[in-house]
Amino acid sequence: MSNSKRPHAPKEEKRGAQEIQLSHLDNRFSCQIDGTVIQNVKDYSLVQSSNGKALLNLTIEISAEVVSTTIQAQMQQHL
């Protein structure tokens, strides 16, 4: 009997809903995602994609240049 191990694909972790908090402070937004503070948020937008996921677009100021990033989160269905 062989004792060799076969490589396995990593298991995809099933995540629950992410907690996202946004608030407006002066000319910036305060943003926290699952308790992690996102600094220097200048603007944001939230849209729903065709596959049912919410796309949160954050515009973040870094070294006086404005860049944009996208974080995907599953949108919860409310009854």
N, C-alpha and C positions, 0 to 999 in steps of 0.2 A: 504494500500500500504506500503510495507516494504522499509525502508530507509537504509538497510544494504548494505555495499559496498563489492564487491567481489575483491579478490586480483588479480592483473594483473601482467603478466610477464613484466619485464622491457623492454622498447622499445630499440631495437638495433639501435645505432646511425649510420647513414650512413656517412662514411668518404670519403673525396676526396683523391687525391693523396698526399702522404707525401713528404715533401721536405727534401732530404738527401744530405748533403754536406760532402765530404771526400777530404782531402788534406794531402800530405806527408810533415812532418816536422822532419828533422833530422832522428832519428831512431823510431819515432812514427808517428801516423796519427792523424790529427785533424778531428773530426767528430761532426756534428750537425744534429739532427733530429727534424724537425719542430721548429727550433730555440733553442732546448735544447742541450747544449754542453755535449758530452760524453767524459769523460776524460780518460787518460791513455790507449788509444787504441794502441795495439802493432801490430795488423794485422787484415785483414778482407777478406772475400770472399763473392761473390754474385752469387747465382744460381737461376734458375727458377724451381719451383716444377711442378708436373703434373697437378695441379689444376689451373695453371696460375699465382700463386702468386710468388713474388720474396722473396727469403730468404737471408737476410743479416746477416752473421755470423761475430760477432766482438770478437776479443780476447783482453781482458782487463786485465791490470796488477793491482792487488789489494793486498796490503800488501806483495809485493814481490812474490806472487803466481800468476801464469797465469791461468785465467779461461776463459770460452767461453760462450756466450749468443746468442740467436737467436731472431731477431725482424722480424716479418712478415709485408710485405708491398705489396699492389697490384701493379703489374707492368703495366705501361701504354702502350697501343698499339700506335705506331707511324705509320702514313701513309706515 
